[in-house]
Amino acid sequence: MNDLIIQLQERIKELTCLYSIAEISNNPELSLPEILQSIINIIPPAMQYPHICFARVLVDGDYYQCVGFKPSSMGISEEILVNYQPRGILEVVYLDEGGSISNPVFLPEERQLLKTLCQQIAMIIERKNIEETNAKLQEQLRHADRLATIGQLAAGIAHEINEPLGTILGFAQLIQSSYTLESGLAEDVQKIVNATLHGREVIKKLMLFSRQMPPKKSTIDLNKIIADGYYFLENRCAKQGVEIIRELETNLPEIVADPSQMHQVLVNLTVNAMQAMPNGGTITISTKSHGNNIELSVKDNGIGMKAELIKKIFIPFYTTKDINQGTGLGLSVVHGIVSSHNGVIKVESEYGKGSNFRIILGVHGG
């Protein structure tokens, strides 16, 4: 009769353990590490000798364990399989340093409980992975929707503003050519011209971003685009104490692309790199071929970016710069141009050490 009662008590502990795990795993506010740590703390009370029982789980290289856990020869373990792939190990041990029990053994039911726990953990891991994937997809959809909305808005704004800007520029240039102006007044009119030209450049970027200006592709030598582009940029870089290093692959295959847009990409990335190096530094421009692809790299040793910032840099109008340093469209335009050429842009950055923008384009274009 006593044995029956003991067995019944053990089964109640096991069922309580499984019920508690089910409750924890269904809490949407808990992360996977929090769930795994909670499960580990629940396991010892379900075993025969909870006062000397300790548990540990290894999942994807990370350990979650009871306080005081130590490896022991008196233990059992079970592998955790997620979609038939090993993801970790669950261990339960007895640490009988005081010799309180003479022959600690694990019951067959406890071994089966360990297998059941591994199955539960595997299901939790799989569900959390699915939830994370769904969350990422939802964020990507929201991001795509925002980009589409901003693109439509940008196109409308660009068309509405372009005409009055053209009128302002036309009248300002007419004043310059038709009248002899005093030096102060002439400078003011020139400021109007310069501001209008700047406005038109912003409109041009908006048009590029919203893809209202389709690329005019031809066969080009990217190394020549770089040489021509940096002819005008090197002087500006030198004034800021920025050195340009070119590492261009000889006999680089030609690509099918819009030369003016490739020049725009180069300028935007260079200006972005310069702004990341207010105290000077080095910009390394490199090209190389990979089979049917070529790669353009613009690397700086500036302030770099943290991981959370990298996720936002291509969002239109997002900028960490002062209001007089940029519109937040430069990298968005780069992304739009690269995408319209069926290319890929990759960003590698380490905070405090610099950034590297790598653009990969097909030799035959898209």
Protein Blocks (a to p, Z undefined) as FASTA:
>chain_A
ZZmmmmmmmmmmmmmmmmmmmmmmmmmkbcfklmmmmmmmmmmmmmmblmlgccdddeeh
iacddehiacdfbdcdddddeehiafbdcddddddfnopafbdcddfklmmmmmmmmmmm
mmmmmmmmmmmmmmmmmmmmmmmmmmmmmmmmmmmmmmmmmmmmmmmmmmmmmmmmmpcc
dfklmmmmmmmmmmmmmmmmmmmmmmmmnopaccddddddfklmmmmmmmmmmmmmmmno
pacdddddehiacddddfklmmmmmmmmmmmmmmmmmngpadddddddehjaccdddddf
bebpafklmmmmmpghiafbdfklogolmmmmmmmmmmmnopacdddddehiaccddddd
dfklZZ
